[in-house]
Amino acid sequence: MELGLELWVVAALCAVALVAGFIDAVAGGGGLLTVPALLTAGLPPHLVLGTNKLAATFGSVTASVTYYRRKLFDPQFWRTALIFTAIGAICGTLVVDLISKEWLERIIPFFIVIAALYSLVVKMQPDDQLTLPEQTPKHFWQQRAQGFTLGFYDGLAGPGTGSFWMVSTMALYKINLLLTSGVARSMNCVSNIFALVTFAWLGHIYWALGLAMGACLMLGSYFGARSAIRFGSKFIRPLFLTMVLAITVRLLWQAWSNG
């Protein structure tokens, strides 16, 4: 699809994608930059969502692979969550046009505030303690509920999904921020892929722009994930809290400013 974007506009969008990829790989919330940038460039809303999902998928794949190669994500331990995240993302995308999102947009910021407050007081494992809890039947049910709920939300709406993954994983499994980031990026990757397939089927993707931004997101995600791994919680925690606050302010303004 040709939209006649000028070269400098494409370059600016790619620069935004580079920064967004770095931030998203560490703390989530990269869409807070790319979605408004795409809207400002003049793309119709449905193309914004689809094109952003294409670019975001490149970034989330890069980040999740980086965490996996550094042994900060164990697919075997999280296999139930992976499956139910995919199922939830498909269901959320399919019902997106069937329900009103107004009430959801109004209450989500309050849940994110609760998430931020929890992350401030929760006691986490130190960075050098990279152990997962012993699996129990309780964990399988937790992963089913967590995966389906957050996958569904990502397919339905999306803002703050990575932050919800980080906070809920810390709360349910008591693991450190490095392992938590690996889980969040990998689960976000799964829901992105399944939502992307749906957007492609609907024809809501500007492929040329999405691929260009995706390449920049990949580069930013690579350096973001490596920075998080190198510097640990002292780097992840403040950026995570900053992004949670930014997401909260944006959603509150978007949902309540016009009544």
Backbone as CSV, one residue per row, in Angstrom:
resi,resn,N_x,N_y,N_z,CA_x,CA_y,CA_z,C_x,C_y,C_z
1,MET,0.847,-1.199,0.000,0.000,0.000,0.000,0.881,1.246,0.000
2,GLU,0.637,2.131,-0.931,1.432,3.341,-1.031,0.694,4.504,-0.365
3,LEU,1.333,5.131,0.604,0.719,6.252,1.297,1.454,7.559,1.005
4,GLY,2.510,7.501,0.186,3.208,8.720,-0.198,3.947,9.389,0.938
5,LEU,4.516,8.635,1.877,5.275,9.231,2.967,6.611,9.747,2.446
6,GLU,6.982,10.941,2.885,8.266,11.493,2.492,9.394,10.746,3.179
7,LEU,10.580,10.817,2.565,11.723,10.064,3.070,12.088,10.471,4.488
8,TRP,12.022,11.772,4.795,12.396,12.225,6.128,11.411,11.719,7.187
9,VAL,10.145,11.548,6.796,9.149,11.005,7.725,9.466,9.546,8.040
10,VAL,9.812,8.781,7.008,10.184,7.381,7.206,11.423,7.283,8.090
11,ALA,12.417,8.165,7.842,13.644,8.171,8.638,13.336,8.488,10.106
12,ALA,12.440,9.450,10.329,12.066,9.816,11.701,11.361,8.659,12.399
13,LEU,10.475,7.969,11.683,9.772,6.817,12.260,10.744,5.694,12.600
14,CYS,11.744,5.499,11.764,12.745,4.464,12.027,13.589,4.815,13.252
15,ALA,13.889,6.113,13.421,14.648,6.551,14.592,13.844,6.322,15.871
16,VAL,12.543,6.626,15.811,11.667,6.354,16.952,11.638,4.859,17.251
17,ALA,11.584,4.044,16.207,11.544,2.596,16.382,12.819,2.083,17.046
18,LEU,13.952,2.663,16.710,15.222,2.262,17.316,15.199,2.472,18.829
19,VAL,14.746,3.651,19.245,14.654,3.961,20.678,13.603,3.079,21.345
20,ALA,12.471,2.896,20.678,11.392,2.082,21.239,11.830,0.638,21.432
21,GLY,12.627,0.128,20.492,13.110,-1.239,20.613,13.998,-1.416,21.833
22,PHE,14.849,-0.450,22.083,15.736,-0.502,23.258,14.920,-0.523,24.546
23,ILE,13.972,0.411,24.644,13.142,0.517,25.848,12.294,-0.732,26.042
24,ASP,11.693,-1.223,24.968,10.790,-2.357,25.072,11.511,-3.617,25.511
25,ALA,12.756,-3.793,25.074,13.525,-4.977,25.442,13.863,-5.002,26.923
26,VAL,13.916,-3.830,27.529,14.272,-3.736,28.943,13.044,-3.754,29.839
27,ALA,12.067,-2.908,29.523,10.968,-2.687,30.462,9.589,-2.771,29.841
28,GLY,9.479,-2.947,28.524,8.174,-2.921,27.879,7.742,-1.486,27.623
29,GLY,6.693,-1.332,26.833,6.149,-0.003,26.589,6.675,0.690,25.356
30,GLY,7.344,-0.043,24.455,7.849,0.578,23.238,6.753,1.149,22.360
31,GLY,5.571,0.532,22.411,4.447,1.024,21.624,3.990,2.406,22.035
32,LEU,4.381,2.815,23.228,4.057,4.159,23.705,4.716,5.225,22.836
33,LEU,5.801,4.838,22.157,6.493,5.747,21.246,6.064,5.533,19.796
34,THR,5.991,4.283,19.361,5.764,4.015,17.942,4.333,4.295,17.497
35,VAL,3.346,3.972,18.328,1.952,4.186,17.919,1.642,5.674,17.726
36,PRO,1.960,6.558,18.694,1.714,7.985,18.450,2.501,8.522,17.252
37,ALA,3.730,8.009,17.047,4.537,8.471,15.915,3.873,8.103,14.595
38,LEU,3.341,6.905,14.497,2.659,6.469,13.279,1.388,7.275,13.039
39,LEU,0.659,7.569,14.106,-0.541,8.387,13.972,-0.185,9.798,13.503
40,THR,0.902,10.345,14.045,1.342,11.685,13.656,1.748,11.730,12.184
41,ALA,2.274,10.602,11.691,2.682,10.526,10.287,1.493,10.498,9.340
42,GLY,0.288,10.322,9.877,-0.909,10.388,9.053,-1.487,9.064,8.626
43,LEU,-1.018,7.953,9.194,-1.575,6.650,8.839,-2.946,6.474,9.474
44,PRO,-3.885,5.830,8.784,-5.183,5.518,9.385,-5.001,4.602,10.595
45,PRO,-5.884,4.697,11.593,-5.718,3.922,12.829,-5.554,2.421,12.623
46,HIS,-6.324,1.822,11.697,-6.206,0.382,11.519,-4.844,0.006,10.939
47,LEU,-4.290,0.863,10.075,-2.952,0.610,9.541,-1.880,0.845,10.602
48,VAL,-2.128,1.801,11.499,-1.193,2.059,12.598,-1.035,0.800,13.456
49,LEU,-2.156,0.200,13.829,-2.106,-0.975,14.699,-1.408,-2.152,14.024
50,GLY,-1.768,-2.407,12.770,-1.179,-3.527,12.065,0.296,-3.322,11.770
51,THR,0.665,-2.120,11.309,2.058,-1.819,10.997,2.912,-1.845,12.255
52,ASN,2.384,-1.302,13.347,3.111,-1.328,14.608,3.307,-2.759,15.100
53,LYS,2.300,-3.608,14.911,2.423,-4.993,15.353,3.499,-5.724,14.547
54,LEU,3.591,-5.426,13.248,4.636,-6.024,12.424,6.013,-5.624,12.937
55,ALA,6.221,-4.317,13.147,7.515,-3.843,13.635,7.818,-4.391,15.027
56,ALA,6.812,-4.396,15.898,7.007,-4.870,17.271,7.384,-6.340,17.313
57,THR,6.861,-7.119,16.383,7.179,-8.546,16.351,8.660,-8.766,16.092
58,PHE,9.250,-7.977,15.193,10.683,-8.090,14.947,11.472,-7.813,16.233
59,GLY,11.074,-6.757,16.940,11.778,-6.408,18.168,11.632,-7.453,19.251
60,SER,10.411,-7.968,19.436,10.189,-8.940,20.505,10.883,-10.266,20.217
61,VAL,10.955,-10.648,18.942,11.683,-11.875,18.586,13.166,-11.720,18.921
62,THR,13.747,-10.579,18.558,15.164,-10.332,18.831,15.450,-10.359,20.325
63,ALA,14.623,-9.663,21.099,14.835,-9.610,22.545,14.674,-10.984,23.183
64,SER,13.635,-11.727,22.787,13.389,-13.027,23.400,14.512,-14.008,23.073
65,VAL,15.021,-13.965,21.845,16.143,-14.843,21.478,17.387,-14.498,22.293
66,THR,17.633,-13.206,22.491,18.789,-12.777,23.277,18.701,-13.287,24.708
67,TYR,17.536,-13.156,25.334,17.360,-13.666,26.701,17.496,-15.191,26.732
68,TYR,16.959,-15.856,25.723,17.039,-17.322,25.676,18.482,-17.784,25.545
69,ARG,19.251,-17.138,24.687,20.647,-17.544,24.493,21.486,-17.306,25.728
70,ARG,21.082,-16.363,26.562,21.786,-16.120,27.827,21.200,-16.951,28.968
71,LYS,20.346,-17.912,28.629,19.740,-18.842,29.596,18.895,-18.117,30.634
72,LEU,18.202,-17.065,30.182,17.322,-16.317,31.071,15.854,-16.567,30.751
73,PHE,15.597,-17.552,29.895,14.229,-17.991,29.629,14.250,-19.479,29.330
74,ASP,13.441,-20.235,30.076,13.372,-21.690,29.937,12.017,-22.067,29.337
75,PRO,11.954,-22.345,28.032,10.673,-22.670,27.400,9.984,-23.878,28.014
76,GLN,10.764,-24.824,28.509,10.171,-26.017,29.104,9.376,-25.675,30.362
77,PHE,9.940,-24.811,31.192,9.254,-24.411,32.424,7.985,-23.617,32.110
78,TRP,8.050,-22.764,31.067,6.959,-21.853,30.758,6.074,-22.349,29.615
79,ARG,6.149,-23.618,29.250,5.441,-24.110,28.064,3.929,-23.920,28.163
80,THR,3.354,-24.120,29.356,1.903,-23.943,29.506,1.511,-22.496,29.276
81,ALA,2.295,-21.562,29.815,2.016,-20.140,29.615,2.153,-19.753,28.144
82,LEU,3.124,-20.326,27.457,3.309,-20.039,26.034,2.075,-20.442,25.227
83,ILE,1.565,-21.647,25.502,0.405,-22.158,24.768,-0.823,-21.300,25.033
84,PHE,-1.069,-20.981,26.298,-2.283,-20.235,26.634,-2.174,-18.757,26.270
85,THR,-0.954,-18.240,26.182,-0.781,-16.877,25.677,-1.198,-16.807,24.210
86,ALA,-0.794,-17.802,23.432,-1.177,-17.856,22.018,-2.693,-17.953,21.862
87,ILE,-3.315,-18.829,22.653,-4.767,-18.988,22.595,-5.467,-17.683,22.976
88,GLY,-4.986,-17.051,24.041,-5.578,-15.794,24.490,-5.446,-14.693,23.461
89,ALA,-4.277,-14.605,22.799,-4.055,-13.565,21.791,-5.005,-13.737,20.614
90,ILE,-5.206,-14.976,20.191,-6.133,-15.244,19.092,-7.546,-14.829,19.478
91,CYS,-7.972,-15.234,20.669,-9.330,-14.903,21.124,-9.515,-13.402,21.264
92,GLY,-8.521,-12.720,21.851,-8.621,-11.276,22.026,-8.732,-10.536,20.715
93,THR,-7.949,-10.972,19.719,-7.987,-10.322,18.410,-9.323,-10.559,17.713
94,LEU,-9.881,-11.751,17.884,-11.139,-12.084,17.219,-12.330,-11.322,17.788
95,VAL,-12.276,-10.981,19.093,-13.428,-10.309,19.708,-13.256,-8.794,19.787
96,VAL,-12.139,-8.284,19.225,-11.839,-6.866,19.383,-12.951,-5.978,18.844
97,ASP,-13.650,-6.430,17.808,-14.719,-5.618,17.229,-16.094,-5.942,17.798
98,LEU,-16.155,-6.894,18.738,-17.447,-7.347,19.237,-17.843,-6.700,20.559
99,ILE,-16.880,-6.108,21.262,-17.191,-5.515,22.563,-16.695,-4.075,22.609
100,SER,-17.275,-3.304,23.489,-16.834,-1.932,23.682,-15.570,-1.915,24.530
101,LYS,-14.546,-1.178,24.035,-13.289,-1.094,24.777,-13.251,0.113,25.715
102,GLU,-14.310,0.928,25.727,-14.278,2.155,26.520,-14.092,1.881,28.010
103,TRP,-14.866,0.914,28.528,-14.754,0.615,29.962,-13.391,0.043,30.292
104,LEU,-12.828,-0.761,29.363,-11.517,-1.358,29.588,-10.440,-0.281,29.644
105,GLU,-10.512,0.690,28.713,-9.521,1.756,28.666,-9.573,2.630,29.916
106,ARG,-10.748,2.696,30.559,-10.879,3.541,31.742,-10.349,2.886,33.009
107,ILE,-10.408,1.549,33.083,-9.977,0.897,34.327,-8.547,0.383,34.268
108,ILE,-8.003,0.184,33.051,-6.649,-0.352,32.925,-5.606,0.502,33.653
109,PRO,-5.644,1.848,33.557,-4.620,2.641,34.248,-4.547,2.365,35.741
110,PHE,-5.674,2.087,36.370,-5.658,1.839,37.802,-4.960,0.527,38.133
111,PHE,-5.131,-0.476,37.266,-4.422,-1.734,37.467,-2.916,-1.541,37.286
112,ILE,-2.538,-0.679,36.345,-1.116,-0.428,36.116,-0.503,0.312,37.303
113,VAL,-1.258,1.243,37.907,-0.771,1.928,39.099,-0.531,0.920,40.228
114,ILE,-1.465,0.004,40.402,-1.298,-1.041,41.416,-0.048,-1.858,41.129
115,ALA,0.177,-2.153,39.848,1.357,-2.911,39.449,2.634,-2.156,39.816
116,ALA,2.646,-0.857,39.562,3.823,-0.050,39.880,4.087,-0.019,41.381
117,LEU,3.043,0.166,42.169,3.200,0.180,43.625,3.719,-1.150,44.147
118,TYR,3.207,-2.230,43.562,3.672,-3.556,43.987,5.156,-3.721,43.691
119,SER,5.583,-3.291,42.497,6.979,-3.472,42.112,7.925,-2.665,42.999
120,LEU,7.402,-1.611,43.641,8.222,-0.805,44.532,8.484,-1.504,45.864
121,VAL,7.525,-2.303,46.329,7.635,-2.891,47.666,8.007,-4.365,47.649
122,VAL,7.848,-5.046,46.500,8.105,-6.475,46.472,9.597,-6.760,46.670
123,LYS,9.887,-7.813,47.400,11.261,-8.243,47.611,11.620,-9.264,46.539
124,MET,12.648,-8.951,45.756,13.023,-9.811,44.643,14.342,-10.524,44.922
125,GLN,14.574,-11.597,44.165,15.847,-12.286,44.241,16.956,-11.382,43.722
126,PRO,18.192,-11.553,44.232,19.317,-10.806,43.668,19.606,-11.261,42.242
127,ASP,20.337,-10.421,41.497,20.592,-10.693,40.085,21.336,-11.999,39.850
128,ASP,22.188,-12.410,40.794,22.986,-13.617,40.570,22.243,-14.900,40.943
129,GLN,21.017,-14.768,41.414,20.214,-15.945,41.758,19.222,-16.209,40.623
130,LEU,19.634,-17.063,39.708,18.862,-17.297,38.492,18.146,-18.643,38.546
131,THR,17.501,-18.925,39.655,16.818,-20.203,39.820,15.309,-20.019,39.695
132,LEU,14.676,-21.006,39.072,13.228,-21.024,38.962,12.653,-21.896,40.071
133,PRO,11.453,-21.618,40.521,10.846,-22.459,41.573,10.557,-23.857,41.043
134,GLU,10.457,-24.781,41.938,10.109,-26.149,41.542,8.664,-26.174,41.044
135,GLN,8.448,-26.816,39.910,7.119,-26.837,39.326,6.159,-27.679,40.154
136,THR,4.959,-27.143,40.320,3.884,-27.825,41.044,2.610,-27.715,40.214
137,PRO,1.589,-28.521,40.513,0.304,-28.373,39.800,-0.254,-26.956,39.876
138,LYS,0.015,-26.258,40.974,-0.448,-24.875,41.126,0.145,-23.984,40.031
139,HIS,1.407,-24.212,39.689,2.051,-23.396,38.667,1.404,-23.583,37.294
140,PHE,0.974,-24.797,36.994,0.324,-25.033,35.706,-0.969,-24.229,35.598
141,TRP,-1.740,-24.167,36.679,-2.974,-23.381,36.660,-2.670,-21.897,36.612
142,GLN,-1.628,-21.475,37.318,-1.232,-20.069,37.268,-0.827,-19.667,35.855
143,GLN,-0.068,-20.526,35.185,0.385,-20.214,33.832,-0.782,-20.191,32.846
144,ARG,-1.741,-21.072,33.033,-2.928,-21.060,32.175,-3.671,-19.729,32.308
145,ALA,-3.939,-19.334,33.552,-4.700,-18.105,33.799,-3.916,-16.869,33.364
146,GLN,-2.642,-16.823,33.737,-1.802,-15.676,33.398,-1.624,-15.557,31.891
147,GLY,-1.305,-16.672,31.228,-1.072,-16.652,29.789,-2.309,-16.256,29.007
148,PHE,-3.454,-16.876,29.328,-4.668,-16.573,28.576,-5.114,-15.138,28.803
149,THR,-5.104,-14.688,30.056,-5.574,-13.335,30.382,-4.732,-12.262,29.692
150,LEU,-3.400,-12.372,29.811,-2.538,-11.339,29.228,-2.433,-11.473,27.713
151,GLY,-2.521,-12.696,27.203,-2.572,-12.870,25.754,-3.837,-12.269,25.175
152,PHE,-4.953,-12.508,25.847,-6.237,-11.947,25.427,-6.186,-10.423,25.440
153,TYR,-5.627,-9.869,26.503,-5.528,-8.409,26.609,-4.653,-7.832,25.508
154,ASP,-3.545,-8.503,25.188,-2.660,-8.000,24.145,-3.341,-8.037,22.783
155,GLY,-4.137,-9.070,22.535,-4.881,-9.132,21.285,-5.996,-8.117,21.221
156,LEU,-6.596,-7.821,22.378,-7.731,-6.905,22.431,-7.311,-5.442,22.444
157,ALA,-6.303,-5.114,23.260,-5.907,-3.712,23.424,-4.395,-3.548,23.287
158,GLY,-3.637,-3.974,24.291,-2.183,-3.988,24.152,-1.363,-3.142,25.102
159,PRO,-1.727,-1.873,25.382,-0.845,-1.018,26.180,-0.533,-1.599,27.555
160,GLY,0.746,-1.647,27.888,1.151,-2.111,29.203,1.264,-3.615,29.359
161,THR,1.116,-4.378,28.272,1.148,-5.834,28.390,2.463,-6.324,28.985
162,GLY,3.580,-5.776,28.490,4.876,-6.188,29.007,5.026,-5.895,30.494
163,SER,4.508,-4.745,30.920,4.573,-4.385,32.341,3.726,-5.331,33.182
164,PHE,2.541,-5.691,32.680,1.710,-6.652,33.395,2.401,-8.002,33.507
165,TRP,3.080,-8.425,32.457,3.815,-9.691,32.506,4.902,-9.644,33.580
166,MET,5.630,-8.553,33.639,6.722,-8.457,34.607,6.205,-8.486,36.042
167,VAL,5.190,-7.686,36.306,4.680,-7.594,37.677,4.011,-8.898,38.111
168,SER,3.163,-9.463,37.248,2.468,-10.696,37.624,3.436,-11.855,37.789
169,THR,4.495,-11.896,36.986,5.486,-12.973,37.099,6.282,-12.849,38.383
170,MET,6.653,-11.622,38.737,7.352,-11.418,40.012,6.479,-11.839,41.177
171,ALA,5.187,-11.507,41.103,4.271,-11.814,42.200,4.008,-13.307,42.328
172,LEU,3.841,-13.993,41.203,3.453,-15.399,41.229,4.625,-16.343,41.473
173,TYR,5.821,-15.964,41.013,6.929,-16.920,41.032,8.136,-16.460,41.844
174,LYS,8.124,-15.198,42.297,9.195,-14.674,43.148,10.570,-14.848,42.520
175,ILE,10.698,-14.503,41.242,11.982,-14.582,40.558,12.515,-13.178,40.310
176,ASN,13.804,-13.075,39.981,14.409,-11.752,39.876,14.051,-11.054,38.566
177,LEU,14.505,-9.801,38.449,14.096,-8.976,37.315,14.663,-9.462,35.981
178,LEU,15.844,-10.066,35.987,16.406,-10.576,34.746,15.554,-11.706,34.182
179,LEU,15.205,-12.676,35.020,14.351,-13.772,34.579,12.962,-13.256,34.210
180,THR,12.476,-12.292,34.980,11.162,-11.718,34.707,11.135,-11.029,33.345
181,SER,12.205,-10.286,33.024,12.284,-9.627,31.718,12.302,-10.646,30.591
182,GLY,13.018,-11.755,30.793,13.043,-12.806,29.785,11.673,-13.395,29.531
183,VAL,10.921,-13.616,30.598,9.558,-14.142,30.467,8.663,-13.138,29.740
184,ALA,8.705,-11.879,30.167,7.844,-10.851,29.579,8.101,-10.676,28.095
185,ARG,9.379,-10.611,27.705,9.699,-10.422,26.292,9.287,-11.632,25.459
186,SER,9.459,-12.831,25.996,9.128,-14.039,25.243,7.619,-14.192,25.081
187,MET,6.865,-13.923,26.133,5.410,-14.029,26.041,4.832,-12.943,25.131
188,ASN,5.415,-11.758,25.207,5.002,-10.670,24.315,5.263,-11.046,22.856
189,CYS,6.349,-11.764,22.632,6.685,-12.216,21.288,5.601,-13.154,20.755
190,VAL,5.143,-14.077,21.590,4.115,-15.028,21.177,2.813,-14.317,20.822
191,SER,2.345,-13.422,21.696,1.078,-12.725,21.431,1.213,-11.798,20.226
192,ASN,2.395,-11.184,20.038,2.614,-10.333,18.864,2.486,-11.121,17.569
193,ILE,3.084,-12.298,17.539,3.076,-13.107,16.321,1.658,-13.498,15.936
194,PHE,0.877,-13.966,16.893,-0.479,-14.419,16.577,-1.398,-13.248,16.223
195,ALA,-1.200,-12.097,16.869,-1.980,-10.914,16.492,-1.567,-10.421,15.104
196,LEU,-0.272,-10.521,14.795,0.223,-10.094,13.490,-0.408,-10.898,12.357
197,VAL,-0.522,-12.203,12.568,-1.139,-13.052,11.542,-2.561,-12.593,11.251
198,THR,-3.292,-12.218,12.293,-4.669,-11.755,12.117,-4.706,-10.429,11.360
199,PHE,-3.819,-9.492,11.733,-3.768,-8.206,11.024,-3.412,-8.402,9.551
200,ALA,-2.495,-9.322,9.278,-2.114,-9.594,7.885,-3.301,-10.150,7.108
201,TRP,-4.041,-11.030,7.729,-5.221,-11.620,7.085,-6.259,-10.548,6.763
202,LEU,-6.365,-9.548,7.649,-7.323,-8.460,7.441,-6.795,-7.393,6.484
203,GLY,-5.515,-7.461,6.138,-4.939,-6.484,5.216,-4.631,-5.144,5.850
204,HIS,-4.377,-5.122,7.162,-4.168,-3.872,7.883,-2.688,-3.624,8.178
205,ILE,-1.818,-3.848,7.201,-0.386,-3.647,7.412,0.211,-2.869,6.238
206,TYR,0.989,-1.845,6.548,1.790,-1.129,5.557,3.160,-1.810,5.583
207,TRP,3.347,-2.776,4.696,4.470,-3.706,4.789,5.833,-3.021,4.673
208,ALA,6.004,-2.138,3.717,7.308,-1.510,3.506,7.752,-0.739,4.750
209,LEU,6.850,0.071,5.298,7.181,0.851,6.484,7.367,-0.058,7.698
210,GLY,6.495,-1.047,7.845,6.601,-1.955,8.983,7.907,-2.726,9.001
211,LEU,8.364,-3.149,7.820,9.632,-3.881,7.746,10.816,-2.968,8.063
212,ALA,10.759,-1.719,7.567,11.846,-0.768,7.849,11.923,-0.465,9.341
213,MET,10.774,-0.192,9.949,10.757,0.068,11.392,11.129,-1.192,12.169
214,GLY,10.715,-2.341,11.655,11.045,-3.597,12.326,12.541,-3.834,12.397
215,ALA,13.257,-3.485,11.318,14.714,-3.638,11.326,15.351,-2.762,12.403
216,CYS,14.843,-1.536,12.544,15.364,-0.630,13.581,14.986,-1.111,14.976
217,LEU,13.777,-1.638,15.116,13.364,-2.194,16.405,14.236,-3.387,16.793
218,MET,14.596,-4.206,15.813,15.477,-5.341,16.089,16.813,-4.870,16.650
219,LEU,17.382,-3.834,16.022,18.667,-3.308,16.476,18.554,-2.746,17.886
220,GLY,17.511,-1.939,18.129,17.312,-1.389,19.462,17.064,-2.460,20.494
221,SER,16.299,-3.486,20.146,15.997,-4.579,21.067,17.243,-5.364,21.429
222,TYR,18.106,-5.559,20.450,19.347,-6.299,20.690,20.187,-5.604,21.753
223,PHE,20.390,-4.300,21.579,21.212,-3.552,22.540,20.483,-3.372,23.872
224,GLY,19.147,-3.243,23.826,18.397,-3.113,25.069,18.480,-4.364,25.918
225,ALA,18.308,-5.524,25.291,18.378,-6.786,26.030,19.772,-7.017,26.592
226,ARG,20.793,-6.728,25.801,22.170,-6.912,26.280,22.485,-5.953,27.426
227,SER,21.957,-4.734,27.372,22.179,-3.776,28.461,21.501,-4.245,29.740
228,ALA,20.269,-4.771,29.606,19.557,-5.275,30.778,20.305,-6.440,31.409
229,ILE,20.809,-7.331,30.576,21.541,-8.496,31.077,22.840,-8.067,31.755
230,ARG,23.494,-7.078,31.178,24.781,-6.640,31.720,24.645,-5.883,33.034
231,PHE,23.670,-4.971,33.099,23.576,-4.087,34.264,22.558,-4.536,35.300
232,GLY,21.672,-5.470,34.956,20.771,-6.079,35.931,19.681,-5.158,36.446
233,SER,19.217,-5.445,37.661,18.043,-4.774,38.219,18.262,-3.283,38.450
234,LYS,19.499,-2.870,38.711,19.751,-1.438,38.945,19.472,-0.621,37.683
235,PHE,19.514,-1.282,36.528,19.190,-0.629,35.269,17.735,-0.864,34.884
236,ILE,17.239,-2.080,35.086,15.884,-2.438,34.670,14.832,-1.737,35.516
237,ARG,15.025,-1.740,36.836,13.980,-1.263,37.751,13.568,0.193,37.501
238,PRO,14.507,1.164,37.452,14.071,2.556,37.224,13.434,2.759,35.855
239,LEU,13.947,2.073,34.826,13.353,2.218,33.497,11.960,1.598,33.465
240,PHE,11.822,0.464,34.131,10.518,-0.195,34.218,9.498,0.713,34.896
241,LEU,9.862,1.306,36.027,8.945,2.178,36.763,8.622,3.433,35.957
242,THR,9.607,3.947,35.228,9.364,5.113,34.378,8.348,4.797,33.290
243,MET,8.502,3.623,32.661,7.585,3.241,31.600,6.189,2.973,32.145
244,VAL,6.097,2.354,33.310,4.794,2.119,33.929,4.092,3.447,34.178
245,LEU,4.831,4.433,34.705,4.253,5.754,34.955,3.811,6.404,33.651
246,ALA,4.644,6.312,32.610,4.306,6.914,31.324,3.063,6.269,30.713
247,ILE,2.991,4.949,30.791,1.823,4.237,30.272,0.568,4.662,31.025
248,THR,0.678,4.780,32.335,-0.459,5.158,33.161,-0.965,6.552,32.793
249,VAL,-0.038,7.516,32.686,-0.424,8.889,32.348,-1.093,8.933,30.979
250,ARG,-0.514,8.234,30.011,-1.085,8.244,28.667,-2.489,7.666,28.644
251,LEU,-2.671,6.533,29.313,-3.974,5.880,29.292,-5.028,6.689,30.039
252,LEU,-4.637,7.292,31.161,-5.565,8.133,31.903,-6.007,9.318,31.058
253,TRP,-5.052,9.964,30.402,-5.388,11.106,29.568,-6.275,10.690,28.416
254,GLN,-5.926,9.573,27.774,-6.686,9.099,26.612,-8.110,8.713,26.971
255,ALA,-8.281,8.079,28.143,-9.590,7.557,28.504,-10.503,8.592,29.166
256,TRP,-9.907,9.544,29.875,-10.718,10.429,30.703,-10.722,11.892,30.264
257,SER,-9.808,12.305,29.390,-9.690,13.734,29.062,-10.922,14.275,28.350
258,ASN,-11.574,13.392,27.569,-12.761,13.844,26.834,-14.064,13.335,27.442
259,GLY,-13.941,12.856,28.696,-15.137,12.382,29.365,-15.631,11.084,28.836
